[in-house]
Amino acid sequence: MNQLKLIACCLLFTSALSAQICGYTRKNTKPRNMYISVSTGISYAIIDLARGDIMSDFMYGFGPMLDIKIERNMGKRFFGHIIFNTKTTINPLLKLQGERISSDYSSNFDEFILGIGGKYLNNINGVYFSSSLGITNFRYRIKVNNQNNISNIGAAIQFTLGKTWQINKRWAYNLAFAFNKTHVNSTNLQVMPFDKSYDIINSNSFSILLGVTLN
């Protein structure tokens, strides 16, 4: 139920932003070189937690994603952008040394990305491909006792394949499939019910995103 509430809030946010853009575009028709793209959707993450030479532990599950890009036109088909991306894996399932275990803790696993990238847009059919490189960190939240464990900063990369539908000179709708890969060397992130910190954290996630772009 909590997952559905969070996803519904993300979609409502996107719808509200679309309505604001519609009102804005009635008064402004001259295009500019700057764009802002806001997308929300559902993500599935597989999180690999390693402690030295011990077999890796895993968390995996679904949750909402928010992806914001501020773009600048660098040519007829090329764009540069700044990206802010955040996603949450809600109550992830746990595997300890290959065996699935149960947990009494209600928890969320958050990931954040801040970085830069580029996009190639085919103006004929609206299909685009983008890639981004940035910094990331993880946060593991236990909701029972409000415990927060935050990792060190690491590296992240995102690849996106999507399609845009231009409504008018000011705004467009977007549908995209995204792949995020993150890596952190961490010595201070503890995940219950595990009792030790992890040396390395890797996350691979697959997402479906819906959004709008304002010119």
C-alpha positions in Angstrom: 0.0 0.0 0.0 2.8 2.4 0.8 4.4 1.7 -2.6 1.1 2.6 -4.3 0.8 5.8 -2.4 4.3 7.0 -3.2 3.9 6.1 -6.9 0.5 7.9 -7.0 2.1 11.0 -5.5 4.8 11.0 -8.1 2.3 10.7 -10.9 0.1 13.4 -9.5 3.2 15.7 -9.2 3.9 15.1 -12.9 0.3 15.8 -13.8 0.2 19.0 -11.8 3.4 20.1 -13.5 1.9 19.4 -16.9 -1.1 21.6 -16.1 1.2 24.5 -15.0 3.1 24.1 -18.3 -0.1 24.2 -20.3 -1.1 27.5 -18.7 2.4 28.9 -19.2 2.6 28.0 -22.9 -0.6 30.0 -23.7 1.3 33.2 -22.9 4.7 32.2 -24.3 5.4 30.7 -27.8 9.0 31.6 -28.5 11.3 28.6 -28.0 14.6 28.8 -26.1 17.8 26.8 -25.9 17.1 25.7 -22.2 14.8 22.9 -21.3 13.7 21.2 -18.1 12.5 17.6 -18.1 10.7 16.0 -15.1 9.9 12.3 -15.2 8.6 9.9 -12.6 8.0 6.1 -12.7 8.6 2.7 -11.2 12.1 1.2 -10.7 13.3 -2.3 -9.9 16.7 -2.5 -8.1 19.1 -5.3 -7.4 21.6 -4.2 -4.7 24.8 -6.2 -4.1 26.4 -5.7 -0.7 29.9 -7.2 -0.3 32.0 -7.7 2.9 35.6 -8.5 1.9 36.0 -12.0 0.6 32.7 -13.2 2.1 29.9 -14.1 -0.4 27.8 -11.1 -1.3 24.4 -10.3 0.3 21.6 -8.9 -1.8 18.6 -6.7 -1.6 16.0 -6.3 -4.3 12.6 -4.8 -4.9 10.4 -2.1 -6.5 9.9 1.6 -5.7 9.4 5.1 -7.2 11.9 7.1 -9.1 12.1 10.9 -9.8 14.4 12.1 -12.6 15.1 15.8 -13.3 17.3 17.1 -16.1 18.1 20.7 -17.0 19.1 20.6 -20.7 20.7 22.9 -23.1 20.6 22.6 -26.9 24.1 22.1 -28.3 23.1 21.6 -31.9 20.3 20.3 -34.1 20.2 16.9 -32.4 22.5 17.1 -29.4 21.8 18.3 -25.9 23.9 18.6 -22.7 22.3 18.3 -19.3 22.6 18.4 -15.5 20.8 15.4 -13.9 19.3 14.9 -10.4 17.9 11.4 -9.9 16.5 9.8 -6.8 14.8 6.5 -6.2 13.7 4.4 -3.3 13.5 0.6 -3.0 10.6 0.0 -0.6 10.9 -2.8 2.0 13.5 -4.7 -0.1 13.7 -8.5 0.0 17.0 -9.8 1.5 19.3 -12.6 0.6 22.1 -13.6 3.0 24.8 -15.6 1.4 22.4 -16.9 -1.2 19.5 -17.7 1.1 16.4 -15.5 1.3 15.7 -14.4 4.8 12.8 -12.6 6.5 13.2 -9.3 8.4 11.0 -7.7 11.0 12.2 -4.2 10.0 10.2 -2.0 7.7 12.8 -0.2 5.7 13.6 1.9 2.6 16.8 1.9 0.5 17.4 5.3 -1.2 19.8 6.2 -4.0 20.7 9.7 -5.2 22.6 10.8 -8.4 23.9 14.2 -9.3 25.8 14.6 -12.5 26.1 15.7 -16.1 25.4 14.1 -19.5 24.3 14.3 -23.0 21.4 13.4 -25.3 21.0 12.6 -29.0 17.5 13.3 -30.3 16.2 12.1 -33.7 14.0 15.0 -34.7 12.1 12.9 -37.3 10.5 10.4 -34.9 11.3 11.8 -31.5 13.4 8.8 -30.3 16.3 9.8 -28.1 19.2 8.3 -26.3 21.0 9.8 -23.3 23.8 9.0 -20.9 24.8 10.6 -17.7 27.8 10.3 -15.3 27.8 11.5 -11.7 28.2 11.0 -8.0 26.0 9.0 -5.8 25.4 7.8 -2.3 23.0 5.4 -0.5 20.8 5.8 2.5 19.2 2.9 4.4 16.2 3.9 6.5 14.6 1.8 9.2 11.2 3.2 9.8 10.6 1.5 13.2 13.2 3.5 15.1 13.9 6.3 12.5 17.5 4.9 12.1 19.4 6.3 9.1 22.6 4.8 7.7 24.3 6.9 5.0 27.1 5.5 2.7 30.2 7.3 1.4 30.1 9.0 -2.0 30.5 6.8 -5.1 30.1 6.8 -8.9 27.0 6.4 -11.0 26.0 6.1 -14.6 22.6 6.2 -16.3 21.5 5.2 -19.8 18.1 6.2 -21.1 16.2 5.2 -24.3 13.0 7.1 -24.9 10.5 8.8 -27.1 9.1 12.3 -27.0 5.9 13.6 -28.4 6.0 17.4 -29.1 2.7 19.0 -28.3 3.7 22.5 -29.3 6.8 24.8 -29.3 6.9 24.8 -25.5 6.3 21.4 -24.1 6.3 17.7 -24.8 5.5 14.3 -23.2 8.2 11.7 -22.7 8.2 7.9 -22.3 11.6 6.4 -21.4 13.3 3.2 -20.2 16.3 3.8 -17.9 19.2 1.8 -16.6 21.1 3.1 -13.5 24.3 1.5 -12.3 25.9 2.8 -9.0 29.1 1.8 -7.1 30.2 2.9 -3.6 33.2 1.9 -1.6 31.6 2.2 1.9 32.7 1.4 5.4 29.8 2.8 7.4 26.6 1.5 5.9 24.9 -1.2 8.0 21.8 -3.0 6.8 19.5 -4.8 9.3 19.3 -7.6 10.2 23.0 -7.7 9.2 25.4 -6.7 12.0 28.4 -5.6 10.0 29.3 -2.7 7.6 29.8 -3.4 3.9 33.0 -2.6 2.0 31.4 -2.3 -1.5 27.8 -1.6 -2.6 26.7 -2.0 -6.2 23.2 -1.3 -7.5 21.7 -2.1 -10.8 18.2 -0.7 -11.5 15.7 -0.8 -14.4 13.0 1.9 -14.7 10.0 2.9 -16.7 9.5 6.7 -16.7 6.7 9.1 -17.8 7.4 12.8 -17.9 7.1 16.3 -19.5 9.7 18.6 -21.0 9.3 22.4 -20.9 11.2 24.6 -23.3 
